[in-house]
């Protein structure tokens, strides 16, 4: 859901920009939307499978841990098969991403390439991004600005409105918060495997503070954007999720 939400936000915001007196229903490219939605879903699924594979190799995941699917530990699949499936899904997502990026231009190609590399190296190799205290930062950029801007530009044939960057920030902050609280849950296993995350470097109290700051910052941006006179007051409906 974290991966698909910025696609929806970017696409819908692009559609609202086309609503006018001459075109009260606006223009929404359903084909582009479905293609980029499928591409993001496949890349995210492939990333999750590779994460399971590399966490198994490092010994991060133990039986019945919340951070693992237990597919390998329960001997339901072979590790090599899980990796093959992960790479296949990444490749398929990349192909669909290229198709979508043709509509968005070179910036979308660049964002897609960076996202694909982050998806693989988030867990891959001994110096994975998630092991270098970069998990929250990567989550912020990928699930915030990168996907939201990419989805917007695919709908608008390469044009960009600066407002979409503002709307992408709460999504990135929520994703970073989820990543951080997951790392808080996995502190014991990560320490045992030598995996460095922000959660392993700080005490529980400070980890809780960081989590709350990420969540509250996301809602603060929504409120500041929606409250001014003439602003998009309808954004305040998202406060029900608080």
C-alpha positions as CSV (number, residue, x, y, z in Angstrom):
1,X,0.0,0.0,0.0
2,X,2.9,2.4,0.7
3,X,4.2,1.8,-2.7
4,X,0.8,2.2,-4.5
5,X,-0.4,5.3,-2.6
6,X,2.0,7.8,-4.2
7,X,1.1,6.5,-7.6
8,X,-2.6,7.3,-6.8
9,X,-1.7,10.7,-5.3
10,X,0.5,11.8,-8.2
11,X,-2.0,10.6,-10.8
12,X,-5.0,12.1,-9.2
13,X,-3.3,15.4,-8.6
14,X,-2.3,15.5,-12.3
15,X,-6.0,14.9,-13.2
16,X,-7.1,17.8,-11.0
17,X,-4.8,20.1,-12.8
18,X,-6.6,19.4,-16.1
19,X,-10.1,20.2,-14.7
20,X,-11.4,23.5,-16.1
21,X,-14.5,25.2,-17.5
22,X,-13.7,23.8,-21.0
23,X,-13.0,20.3,-19.6
24,X,-15.0,19.9,-16.4
25,X,-14.2,16.2,-16.1
26,X,-10.5,16.7,-16.9
27,X,-8.2,14.2,-18.6
28,X,-7.1,11.0,-16.9
29,X,-5.0,8.4,-18.7
30,X,-6.2,5.1,-17.3
31,X,-3.8,3.0,-19.4
32,X,-0.8,5.0,-18.1
33,X,-2.1,4.8,-14.6
34,X,-2.5,1.0,-14.7
35,X,0.9,0.4,-16.3
36,X,2.8,2.5,-13.7
37,X,0.7,1.0,-10.9
38,X,1.7,-2.5,-12.1
39,X,5.3,-1.6,-12.5
40,X,5.6,-0.2,-8.9
41,X,3.8,-3.2,-7.5
42,X,6.1,-5.7,-9.3
43,X,9.3,-3.8,-8.2
44,X,8.1,-3.7,-4.6
45,X,7.2,-7.4,-4.6
46,X,10.6,-8.2,-6.1
47,X,12.3,-6.0,-3.5
48,X,10.5,-7.8,-0.7
49,X,11.5,-11.3,-1.9
50,X,15.2,-10.2,-2.3
51,X,15.0,-8.7,1.2
52,X,13.9,-12.1,2.6
53,X,16.7,-13.8,0.7
54,X,19.5,-11.6,1.9
55,X,18.2,-11.4,5.5
56,X,18.3,-15.2,5.5
57,X,21.9,-15.2,4.3
58,X,22.9,-12.7,7.0
59,X,21.0,-14.6,9.7
60,X,18.9,-11.6,10.4
61,X,15.6,-13.6,10.2
62,X,14.8,-16.3,12.7
63,X,11.8,-18.7,12.7
64,X,8.5,-16.9,13.5
65,X,10.0,-13.4,13.4
66,X,7.6,-10.7,12.3
67,X,10.0,-9.2,9.8
68,X,10.2,-12.4,7.7
69,X,7.8,-14.4,5.5
70,X,9.5,-17.6,6.9
71,X,9.3,-19.1,3.4
72,X,12.9,-20.2,3.5
73,X,13.1,-21.0,7.2
74,X,10.1,-23.3,6.9
75,X,11.7,-24.9,3.8
76,X,8.7,-24.0,1.6
77,X,11.1,-22.7,-1.0
78,X,14.8,-22.9,-1.8
79,X,16.8,-19.7,-1.3
80,X,17.9,-19.6,-4.9
81,X,14.3,-19.9,-6.1
82,X,13.3,-16.9,-3.9
83,X,16.1,-14.8,-5.4
84,X,15.2,-15.8,-8.9
85,X,11.6,-14.8,-8.4
86,X,12.7,-11.5,-6.9
87,X,15.0,-10.7,-9.8
88,X,12.3,-11.8,-12.3
89,X,9.7,-9.4,-10.7
90,X,12.2,-6.6,-10.6
91,X,13.0,-7.2,-14.3
92,X,9.3,-7.3,-15.2
93,X,8.6,-4.2,-13.3
94,X,11.5,-2.5,-15.0
95,X,10.1,-3.3,-18.4
96,X,6.7,-1.9,-17.5
97,X,8.4,1.1,-16.0
98,X,10.2,1.8,-19.3
99,X,6.8,1.7,-21.1
100,X,5.4,4.2,-18.6
101,X,8.5,6.4,-18.7
102,X,8.2,6.9,-22.4
103,X,5.1,9.0,-21.7
104,X,6.9,11.0,-18.9
105,X,10.2,11.8,-20.5
106,X,13.9,11.5,-19.3
107,X,13.2,12.6,-15.8
108,X,10.9,9.7,-15.2
109,X,13.5,7.4,-16.7
110,X,16.0,8.7,-14.2
111,X,13.6,8.4,-11.2
112,X,12.7,4.9,-12.3
113,X,16.4,3.8,-12.6
114,X,17.2,5.2,-9.2
115,X,14.2,3.5,-7.7
116,X,15.1,0.2,-9.3
117,X,18.7,0.4,-8.0
118,X,17.5,1.2,-4.5
119,X,15.1,-1.7,-4.7
120,X,17.9,-4.1,-5.4
121,X,20.6,-2.6,-3.2
122,X,18.3,-2.0,-0.3
123,X,19.1,-5.5,0.9
124,X,21.7,-6.9,-1.6
125,X,25.4,-7.1,-0.9
126,X,27.2,-6.9,2.5
127,X,26.9,-3.1,2.3
128,X,23.2,-2.9,1.6
129,X,21.5,0.5,2.0
130,X,19.3,-0.9,4.9
131,X,22.5,-1.9,6.7
132,X,24.1,1.5,6.4
133,X,21.4,3.4,8.5
134,X,19.9,4.6,5.2
135,X,16.7,2.7,5.2
136,X,14.5,5.6,6.4
137,X,16.1,8.0,4.0
138,X,15.7,5.7,1.0
139,X,12.0,5.0,2.0
140,X,11.4,8.7,2.2
141,X,12.7,9.5,-1.3
142,X,11.3,6.4,-3.1
143,X,7.8,6.3,-1.6
144,X,7.5,10.1,-1.4
145,X,8.9,12.4,-4.2
146,X,10.2,9.7,-6.6
147,X,7.0,7.7,-7.2
148,X,4.6,10.7,-6.8
149,X,6.5,12.9,-9.2
150,X,7.0,10.0,-11.7
151,X,3.2,9.2,-11.7
152,X,2.4,12.9,-12.1
153,X,4.7,13.3,-15.1
154,X,3.5,10.2,-16.8
155,X,-0.1,11.7,-16.7
156,X,1.0,15.1,-17.9
157,X,3.5,14.0,-20.7
158,X,6.6,15.2,-18.8
159,X,5.4,18.5,-17.3
160,X,5.9,19.1,-13.6
161,X,4.0,21.3,-11.1
162,X,6.0,22.2,-7.9
163,X,2.9,21.6,-5.8
164,X,3.2,17.9,-6.4
165,X,6.5,17.9,-4.6
166,X,4.8,19.3,-1.5
167,X,2.1,16.7,-1.7
168,X,4.7,13.9,-1.9
169,X,6.4,14.9,1.4
170,X,3.8,13.5,3.8
171,X,3.9,10.2,1.9
172,X,7.6,10.0,2.2
173,X,7.5,10.8,5.9
174,X,4.9,8.1,6.5
175,X,7.0,5.6,4.6
176,X,10.1,6.5,6.6
177,X,8.1,6.2,9.9
178,X,6.9,2.7,8.9
179,X,10.5,1.7,8.0
180,X,11.8,3.1,11.3
181,X,9.2,1.4,13.5
182,X,9.9,-1.9,11.6
183,X,13.6,-1.5,12.5
184,X,12.6,-0.8,16.1
185,X,10.8,-4.2,16.1
186,X,13.8,-6.0,14.6
187,X,16.5,-4.4,16.8
188,X,17.5,-7.7,18.5
189,X,17.9,-9.7,15.2
190,X,19.7,-6.8,13.5
191,X,22.2,-6.4,16.3
192,X,22.9,-10.1,16.2
193,X,23.5,-10.0,12.5
194,X,25.6,-6.8,12.6
195,X,23.0,-4.8,10.7
196,X,23.3,-1.1,11.5
197,X,20.0,0.9,11.5
198,X,19.1,4.1,13.3
199,X,17.0,1.9,15.7
200,X,20.1,-0.1,16.7
201,X,22.2,3.0,17.4
202,X,19.7,4.7,19.7
203,X,17.9,4.0,22.9
204,X,14.2,3.0,22.8
205,X,13.1,6.5,24.0
206,X,14.9,8.3,21.2
207,X,13.6,5.9,18.7
208,X,10.0,6.6,19.8
209,X,10.7,10.3,19.5
210,X,12.0,10.0,16.0
211,X,8.9,7.9,15.0
212,X,6.5,10.4,16.4
213,X,8.3,13.3,14.8
214,X,8.1,11.6,11.4
215,X,4.4,11.0,11.7
216,X,3.6,14.4,13.2
217,X,5.7,16.2,10.5
218,X,3.6,14.5,7.8
219,X,0.3,15.7,9.3
220,X,1.8,19.2,9.9
221,X,2.6,19.6,6.2
222,X,-1.0,18.5,5.4
223,X,-2.5,21.0,7.8
224,X,-0.2,23.9,6.8
225,X,-1.1,23.2,3.1
226,X,-4.8,22.9,3.6
227,X,-5.7,25.6,6.2
228,X,-4.8,28.9,4.4
229,X,-7.6,30.9,2.8
230,X,-8.2,29.5,-0.7
231,X,-6.2,26.4,0.0
232,X,-7.2,22.8,-0.7
233,X,-9.3,22.4,2.5
234,X,-10.4,18.9,1.3
235,X,-7.0,17.7,2.3
236,X,-8.0,17.9,5.9
237,X,-10.1,14.7,5.4
238,X,-6.8,12.8,5.7
239,X,-6.7,13.7,9.4
240,X,-9.1,10.9,10.1
241,X,-6.1,8.6,9.7
242,X,-4.4,10.2,12.7
